[in-house]
């Protein structure tokens, strides 16, 4: 993420020095602003649509968008949608809005509906859980909210650094002002999106599936299941590690008790007890920290779903195309039958249609075929542009993901190493302690 | 009786270790240095052919078992093997099925240079119950000694009586028991021990039927007395020792239970890690640029699983068993403490008695003589008084002697026990220390391995060249 920012700024700076150079005005938003969600607040909501549900609390997240300090005359413009006053952006400008999770969902739904060829970044899940702790994580516990806050920032960043998505008017409005929902007709897009999703899961039998998208879909599905089983096993492992560490606290307790009547080693036992307690307590922070990395895995897994969606969209188009094709075929064959006066179609003779009717029929068919062919042309065009844009985005995704996963793996390895180092040091001390016993 | 022989290879295996144990047994009062009974010196090679034992004719003299001697000569020289004049070994479990019941017997081999033994070598077969008999007899004979503990009667894990793992553990425990007895300066001279080691089956059975002990270690009457009697001269040291052994045994029991729970969790952990690493391998198949890194992560997880396995493998032998032994030994010490109260109680009772009699005499001399049966015989009150006085004097004399004797006895018992307790304390400390140090060592090794495994993943993760092509994008290393 960071490198892309630098890249863009460099491009911009270059442009300043070499105004002749062509540069893309539509560079991603993230290059010119910082988006953050510094706080969240619990609020009591307005009565929801259905009167049955009483006013419930919800959480609002504060989004602050600040322009990055940049040299003057950089030529950057914050994209089209300014605030209501129509002011053009000055250098240090800040927008503060409050949004709740539901708003994010709507935004995402809009993006999904508007850009079916783009892999839309995922939102955090509706509810997290620490799988191994039997603590019932209420929806609104502060740890959970913290994790969600972090994930929402990531979502906004992903959108803001996307060359296409970051220019979306609704998105910009989302960041800036209150009536963002009016900027799009796709507001019931949330409903639409889930509908299309459902239909997407039905598989189509395509006569000529596109190889690239087939492969990508396989990739997405495979990865999704791999990561989902990874997360599942990891939860078991985390629970196990938790248990093992906590059991050692019992050792601590016993050693403490022993130190009270075992005079020769009383001090050593006390120290042992202390270390055991530290060992047992350490697992809590360790697992919490690891959760952040695991969240990245979850994000990746959800990304796979988005990838799959894109592929399915393409299939939909392809399917429609093939359907059209077959309709055209059947209509054409009908036409042939009629025009060549096929005697096997004796029905007409029986009913005693006149040639007049035949002509009408032919004309109707011709019109139909014409219509269908125009449709098909449109569809072919749509397909082509869809494929092109989608392929581009998928390639971009692959590039991004490598970096993303590298970070995640690195984070995981580093974290494990740090933890093991800590534990090793602890047990070395314990070893020393035990050897000192007379 | 049918016999089904156990796996001879197993007894061959066992004896390799046991031979070493024979040469480094403990709890002899003469030993200056503690030697861990579990230390496994590199043993000598053994042929299982020695144990192609088929029909041990009871009490037969076995041909000089070269392996026995051989193993001994390889043992610790500074321990002064030549001073050991009684060497025993338990091995070769065999199952016997009869119509009524089936049980396992063990072969007991004895070699001795003692003069009070008729022969220098013996081989007999005994079963677990026979060991119980021996131990009870020893308790009776030497109430103020700590009698080594026997292995558990029932396995905690509900093993079958004939399960080979269980039998092996039992055999090892019995061997240890017998060796400790044989090395004990007092216990090894017990007549009962001699009977146990030398008598043929039918002789032994007969012996067992005789003197069915009415005198348990703490016999019935004394037992009651012991619980209700408040010792006048409350021996502080005794009290605190009692309390100490009680608490110790409790805490060691706690440690045992905790250890078991941790062991169970760790075993599951290993399994789950083995579920985990194949997933990374699978994943690496579908990601091209990342497959190297993912593979190294898979290897790291696998290595961690192996490291954990090593810990769990060592648990039983190096932690659970020694700990359990110590618990049993602490129980044995408790029993010894309880038993030592008997001489003390006896002493105090007789002392009390003496005092009562003395009081009586006082009364007699000073007080008037009331009516008594003697008047029927026409004796004068004077005569009756003198008679009584004389009787009392005799009783008092007797009592004084007894008190002296009892006092002497109980002092001796106490000091003996003191000695044994001191040596037990020392050994127990060392053993427990070893146990814990071992546990810490294993954990240290485990974490070292895990650390190494994950550190190995860093280079491949850093080397991921993204399709961007810029390899200098490797993330910052906060290490």
Contacts between the chains, C-beta under 8 A, distances in Angstrom:
chain1	res1	chain2	res2	distance
A	3	B	470	7.8
A	3	B	473	6.4
A	219	B	286	6.0
A	222	B	286	5.2
A	223	B	283	7.2
A	223	B	286	6.0
A	223	B	287	7.7
A	226	B	279	6.1
A	226	B	282	5.4
A	226	B	283	4.7
A	226	B	286	7.3
A	227	B	283	7.3
A	229	B	279	5.7
A	230	B	276	7.6
A	230	B	279	4.8
A	230	B	280	7.5
A	230	B	283	7.1
A	233	B	272	6.4
A	233	B	275	5.1
A	233	B	276	4.9
A	233	B	279	6.5
A	234	B	276	7.0
A	236	B	272	5.1
A	236	B	275	7.9
A	237	B	269	7.1
A	237	B	272	5.0
A	237	B	273	6.7
A	237	B	276	6.2
A	240	B	265	6.0
A	240	B	268	5.9
A	240	B	269	4.5
A	240	B	272	5.9
A	241	B	269	7.1
A	243	B	265	4.9
A	244	B	262	6.1
A	244	B	265	4.9
A	244	B	266	6.2
A	244	B	269	6.6
A	247	B	258	6.2
A	247	B	261	5.6
A	247	B	262	4.9
A	247	B	265	6.7
A	248	B	262	7.2
A	250	B	254	7.6
A	250	B	258	4.7
A	251	B	255	7.1
A	251	B	258	5.7
A	254	B	251	5.5
A	254	B	254	4.8
A	254	B	255	5.7
A	254	B	258	6.9
A	257	B	247	8.0
A	257	B	251	6.1
A	258	B	247	7.9
A	258	B	248	7.8
A	258	B	251	5.0
A	261	B	243	7.6
A	261	B	244	6.2
A	261	B	247	5.1
A	261	B	248	7.6
A	262	B	248	7.5
A	264	B	429	6.8
A	265	B	429	7.8
A	272	B	436	8.0
A	398	B	467	6.6
A	399	B	466	6.3
A	399	B	467	4.9
A	399	B	468	6.1
A	402	B	289	5.0
A	402	B	290	6.5
A	402	B	464	6.4
A	402	B	466	4.1
A	402	B	467	6.4
A	403	B	466	5.4
A	403	B	468	7.6
A	403	B	473	6.7
A	405	B	287	7.4
A	405	B	290	5.7
A	406	B	290	7.2
A	406	B	293	7.3
A	406	B	461	6.3
A	406	B	464	4.7
A	406	B	466	7.1
A	406	B	474	7.8
A	406	B	475	6.8
A	407	B	475	5.5
A	409	B	290	7.6
A	409	B	293	5.7
A	409	B	294	7.6
A	409	B	297	6.6
A	409	B	457	7.7
A	409	B	461	5.0
A	410	B	458	7.6
A	410	B	461	5.1
A	410	B	462	7.5
A	410	B	475	4.9
A	412	B	297	7.7
A	413	B	297	7.3
A	413	B	300	7.8
A	413	B	454	5.4
A	413	B	457	4.9
A	413	B	458	5.8
A	413	B	461	6.1
A	414	B	458	7.8
A	414	B	477	7.5
A	414	B	478	6.4
A	414	B	479	6.5
A	416	B	450	7.7
A	416	B	454	4.7
A	417	B	451	6.3
A	417	B	454	5.0
A	417	B	455	5.9
A	417	B	458	7.8
A	417	B	479	6.9
A	418	B	479	7.7
A	420	B	447	5.3
A	420	B	450	4.9
A	420	B	451	4.3
A	420	B	454	6.7
A	421	B	451	6.3
A	423	B	443	8.0
A	423	B	447	5.1
A	424	B	444	6.5
A	424	B	447	3.9
A	424	B	448	6.3
A	424	B	451	6.2
A	427	B	440	5.7
A	427	B	443	4.3
A	427	B	444	4.8
A	427	B	447	6.2
A	428	B	444	5.8
A	430	B	440	4.7
A	430	B	443	7.5
A	431	B	437	6.6
A	431	B	440	3.8
A	431	B	441	6.3
A	431	B	444	5.7
A	433	B	440	7.9
A	434	B	433	6.5
A	434	B	436	4.3
A	434	B	437	4.6
A	434	B	439	7.9
A	434	B	440	5.3
A	435	B	433	7.7
A	435	B	437	5.6
A	437	B	429	7.2
A	437	B	432	7.9
A	437	B	433	4.7
A	437	B	436	7.5
A	438	B	429	7.0
